[in-house]
Amino acid sequence: MPESNWQADTPLYLQLYQRYRDAINDGRLRPAERVPSIRNLASELHVARGTVEMAYQMLVSEGYLVTKGAAGTRVSPQIAKQPNAENSPQRRKAAPVRSYQTCLTGNILPFQPGVPALDAFPRKIWSRLSAQTLRMVESAVMNHPDPAGYAPLRDAIASYLGISRGIACTPEQVFITIGYRGALELLCRTVLRGGDDGWYENPGYSPGRYFLQQMGMTLTPVPVDKEGLQVAVGEQLAPNARFAVVTPSHQSPTGVALSLPRRLALLAWANQKDAWIIEDDYDSEFRYNGHPLPALKSLDHEQRVLYTGSFSKVLFPGLRLGYLVVPPSLQLAFDEAVNYWPGPGSILPQAMVAAFMQQGHFVRHLRKMRQLYAVRRGYLVEALQLIIGTSLHIQPQAGGIQLLAYLDEQQCDKTVAAGAQAAGLAVKALSEWDAGTQQQNGLLMGFTNFTTAEEAHAAVKRLSALLVP
């Protein structure tokens, strides 16, 4: 449960109980649907197991949940189906599919950012799910796919976001896209117009910035400090902006979190100006210390936030799958828009991810990766401190899958990065993410695929040879 959603005057177990009860009553959790185990949910929400156990006991005693032994805990099959549940006319008929051939191999360069630990992906489970779906209904994949996305995946995403990110949404509000840029394209074709002014974090995710500019948007770089996007500065630089693109939980690339006062100020601005906030929940799943930070969407009472997420960094990039959650007021507009848009492509990868989530593998995988990435980040930090020392200042971070280190004045990050890339090291220059005049001097380095401390030390030694003595 997001940190800001914990209410000081209400016990945590009771808040968790109320969230599940509301999700069941609203039809977001359906009869017989499996819920996470006590252990997995406690890990996901960073709370004590006893907190989850007490909430589950209340739900079981009131008939909302039933325990099935080895089959896990599920929503009671006796719960009456609610309106807008699976018999609603708006629901898309789910279709089982055949297997999806994924490409999980290839050369991962040292320090390559944005790539999860491919060696730790549960390929046996993935292969077994592939065979299971293959045995169901092969002919479904030959029909015209739903342009909004595979219905069971939309269901699974809505359930996951409701529990883990505090976002109350129906599956009909979820639209599957071809990655993050697919979500941006759908937004540009639905709620934005060519020439619209928008705020963009500076430094910020450069591929997204370039894409929006290619779609005809006018972007104003708004500086980021230790509290995230400087909302007051944005209001001065572009007072008539129609949208803002933010990474509030884990800013890309600095790793800072948007503070609560800034979040409230940003939401107030959007409401006052009738503007849209595009929330990229970048790396939110990988937080190693403390409670998960809230999704900005969970605070969005006026329905001004368009929430985007991706499976590229939590599963593997080859999926090319993302999703967009829109406010209820825009649902019909997006339903209409996707009919004239290429859509998310084949339902095969969508079906695989849906099964992976529905059977509990997704939550377990995230839990495992959090522990693994904390170790592997430690490998890189130790190597940098031991071999390079004070020439790099490592930015503190509570999560994420890449590390930011600032260089001293003697070094030029673009020069170092160019040399590193020529030597087969996938280091990125921080200044390349800067759209203004700040020109911050630093290096972005991925650490997820360093499987041993020795690998990290060897790569850092190669990098150190490129630094000015």
N, C-alpha and C positions, 0 to 999 in steps of 0.2 A: 504494500500500500504506500503511495507517495507520502513523503514526509509532511507536506503541508496539509494533507488530508487527515492527519492525526489531530483530533480535537482534545485539548488539554483537559476538558471537564468530562470526557467520556472514556471509559476503559477501552484499551485497544481491542480486547476480545469482542466487546460489544459492537464496536465500529465494524469489525470484520464480519461479525454475524449479520449486522444490518445490511452490509454491502451484498453479501450472498443472498440474503432474503429478498432484497429488492431486485437483484438480477434474476432470481427465479420467478418472482411475481410478475416482472415485466416481460418474461419470455426470452430474455437474453441467455439464460441457462435453461435448457429444455429437459423434459422428463427423460430419465435414464442416462443423461450426459455425465461423463466422468469428470470429477474435480481433482485437482492436484492432491498428492499425498501430504500429510502433515509436515513431513520432513522437507519436501520440495517447496511447499508454499512458505514455510518459515524461512528457508534460505532465500527464496525469491523476494520476500518482503523485508528481510533483515529483522525479524522479530523472534522471540523465544518460541520454541515448539509448544510450550504450555499455552501460549496465547492462542495459537491456531487450534490446538486440541480443544480448548474450552469453547471456542466459537463453533467448531464442528459438533461438539456434544450438544450444544443448544439447538443447532439446526437438525440434528438427528432426533432429539427428543420432541421437537415440534413437527416432525414429519417432512421437513424439507429435504433432508438427505437420508440415504440408507447406506449401510456398510455391507460390502459384498465379499469380505475376506480377501483372498488373493486377487479378486477382480477389482478391488479398490472401492472407493467411496463415490457414490453417484447421486444425482438428483433423483428424488423419489419418482418412480414411474406413475404413481397415483396422482401426481400434481396435474391439475387440469391445465390443458393448453390455453394460453392466453391469446388475445387478438394480436395480429402481426407475427404470430409464431409460424410454424412450418406449414400451416394450411392457408396462410394469407395469400391473396391473389398476387401480391407483390413479390412473393418468394420465387426464386428460380429452382427448378427441379434439379436435385443433385444427381450426378452421373458418375459411377465408378469408371476408372480408366485403366489402360494398360501401362506397362512400365515406361520409365523415363530414363534414357541413357545420359548420365551426367559425366562431365569431364572434370575429375578431381585431381588430375595429374598436371604436370607442367613444371617449368623451372621457376621457382620462387627465389628472387634475388635477395641477398642480405639487406636488411633494413626496409624491405618493401612495405610501405604503409597501406592500410585499407584492406588487407587480406587476412582472414582468420587463420587459425592453426589448422591447415588442411590435413596434417598428419593425425590430428585428433578427431576428425569427423567420424561418426559411427557408421562406417560404410556397410558393415554386415546388417545392421538394422535397416539401413536405407535399401539395401538389396532385397531383404526379406519383405519390406513393405511394397517394393516394386512388384515382386512376384504375386503378392496378395491382391493388389489392385488389378494386375493383369488378368487374374482369374474371374474378375467380376463381370464387367460389360465392356468388351472391346469396341463395339459398334458406336458407343457414345462419343468417342473421340473423333469420329468421322463426320458427325453432324456439325452444324453451325454452333460455335461456342457462344456463351453468354458474353456480350461485350463488356459487361460490368465485372466479369470475373466468375470463377468457379464458386458456386454457392457454398459448399462445405468449407472452403478456405475463408470465405467472408465470415461465416459463422465462427470459425476457430479464432480468427483475428479479433472479432468483436468480443468474444469471451475472454481472450487473453488480455486485451487492453482494459477491460472492465475490472479485472482482478489485479493485474500487475501495475497498471498505469493510472488507475482511477478514472478512466474515460468511459462514461456511460453512453454507449452508442448501439444502434441496432445493426444487424448485418447489412441491411439495405443502405446504410450510410457509408459502408466500406466499398471502395472501388479498387480493384486490382490493376496494377500498372506494370509496364516494362521498366522496372527500376525507379529510382528517384527522379530521373529526368523525365520519365514517362508521366509521373505525377505532376511535375511542373508543366509539361505540355498540356495535360488535361486542364489544369488550372488556367493556363493562358488562353485556352480555347473556350473557356466557360465563364469565368468571372472577371478576367482581366482583358484589357484591350491594348493593341499596339500603341506605344507612346505613353502608356501609364507610367507615372513616377513611383518608385519604390525604394525603401531602405534596404541596404544590404550590409551585413556585418563586415567590419574592416579591422584586422584581416578576416577573411571569410573563405568559404569553400569555393575555390576558383572555377571548377567545372560547372557548378550551378550558376555562378555569375555569368559566365560566358554564354551559357545556354539561354538564360533569360534575355540577355542582350541580343542574341540572334533572333529571338522571338519578338523583338521590337520594343522591349521594355527599357525605360530610362532609369538607371540605378544610381542612387546616391550612397557612397560609402559612408557609413556611420561608425565612428571609432568604438572599439571594445576596450574596457579596462578590467580591473579585477572583479567587478560586479557584473560584467557582461556588457551588452549593448547599452550605449549612453542615450537613453530615450530623449532626454532634454535637448541634446545636441541634434538628434534627428529632427526634432520639431523645429529647430532653428534652420537647419540646412535645407530641409524639404518639407515645409509645413503642409503642403497639399498632396503628399504622397497617398496613393490608394492602397498600398500594401507594404508589408515588411517581412523579410525572410530572416528567420532566427533559428539558432541551435541552442535553446535555453538550458537543457539539462547538462550538456557537455559541449561547450562551444568549440566549433571547428575553425581554426586548428589549435587555439590556445588552451583548451581544456577547462576554462573557468565556467562556473555556473551562473546563470542570470539570477540575481538576488530577488527576494520576494518583493521589495519596494519597486524594483525595476519592472518586474512582471506585472504588478498591479498598475503601474504607470503606463506600460505598453498596452494593456487591455483597455484602460481608460481612454487612451489616445485613439485606439481603433474604434471604440464605441462612439466617441465624440465626432470623429471624422468619417464615420461610416466606411472605414478601411478594413482590409483583411490582413490577418497575421498568418503567414505560412510557417508552421512549426515543423522543422526537420528534427526528429527526435534521435539525433545522431549519437550512436554509441551508448544510449541510455541503459542498455541491458548489462553493460560491463562496468559495474561500480564495485570496487573492492572493499571500501570502508564506509561504515555508517548506513543509514537508511537510504533507499533509492530516492532520488530527487523527483519532485512531482513533474508530470507533464504539464506544460502551460495549458493545454486543452482541458485539464481537470479543473482549472479555475475559471473557465470560460462561460460565465453565466449569460452573457449577451450573444453567444454563438457567433463570434467573429474569428475564430481560429480554424484553419484548415490544417489538419494534422497529417504528416507524412511519415512513413517508415519503410524500411527495406530489409530483405533477408540476405543481402550480399555480405554483410559483415558478421552476421550471427550464424549463417550456414555456409554458403560459399558463393562467390561472385557469379559463377557460371549460371546460376538460376535466373538472373536478370529479373527478379520479382520485387516489386514494391507495392505499396498500398497508400490510399488517400482516404481519410475520414472527413466527411463534409457535414456541416450543420443540417438539421432536418429541413430548414427553410430552403436549402439548395438541392435537396435530394432529387426532386423532379427535374430540375435543370440539368443535373449531371446524368440522370437516367436518359434524358433526351440527347445530351451531347455525345455519350459513348456510342450511340447508334451510328454516328457519322465519323467515328474515330477508329484507328486500327485496333485498339484494345490491347489486352495483355498477352495475346498470342495463344499458343497451344495450352490446353487444359492439363496436359500431362505433368509438367512440373508443378502446377498449382495443386493437382490432386496428391502428389507425393508430399508436398509441404503440409497439406490439410491432414493427411493421415499421420504424419510425423507429429503434428501438434495435438490432434485428437487423442492419440494413444499415450500422451504424456512424455514422449521422447524429447520434445522441444524444451520443456522446463528443465528436465534432467541435464540436457546438453548445455544449457546456459549455466547451470550451477557448476558443472564440471569445468567449463571454460573460464568462469570467474576465478576459480582456484588456480587453474593452469596459467592464466595470463598474469596473475599476481607474481607467480614464480618466475615466469619468463621475462617479465619487466625487470625483476630483480637481477636477472643475469646481465641485462644490458646496462642497467644503472651501475652495477658493481664494476663492469668492464670499463665504462666511461670514466668513472672516478679513479680507478686504478691506473689506467693507461694514459688518459688525456688530462685528467685532473681539472685545474681551475680554468683552463681555456674554454670550458663549456659550463654554463650554468643550467642545471636541469630544472625544468619547470615542475613544481609539485603538482600531482594530479591524483584524484581518487579513483580513476577508472580510465576506460578507453583502450584502444588497441594500437596506439602509437605514442611516441614520446617526443616532447619538444624540448630542445636544448638551445639556449641562447649562446651566441658566440661573442668573444670579446672584440674590441674595436680593431684589432690587428687583422681579423679575418673578414672575408667577404663571403656571405652564405651562397651567393650564386656561383662564385668561383669554386668554392669547395664542393658544392653539389654537382657542378658540371664535371669536375675531376673525378668525383666519386662515381658518377654514372658511367663515365668512360672506362672506369676500372671495374665495372660490374656491381656497383653498390647502389641500391635504389634510394639514396638519400634525397630529400626534397628541400629546397630553399624556402624558408618562411616568407621572404620578401616577394616570392612569386604569388603569394596569396593576398598581397597587399594591393588594394586598388587606389590608394591615396598617396599621401606624401610621408607617411610614417616610416616606411622602409625599415621595418624591424629586421634584425640580423639574427637568424637562427636556423636550425636544422630540424626537420621532421623525420623521425626514424621509426619504422615498424619493428616490433619485437616478438610478434606472436609465433613466428616460425623458427626462432632460436630454440632448438630442442634441448641443448645442453649449455652449461656455462662456457665450455670450451669453444663452442661455435660462436657465441657472442664475443668472447675475447679475441678470436681470430679475426672477426669482421672489424672490430674496433681498432685493432692493430693496423689493418689495411687503411682504415679511415684516418687514423692519426698521422700516417705518412703524407697525407694531403694538406695538413694544416701548416700554417706559417710558423716556423720555429720561434 
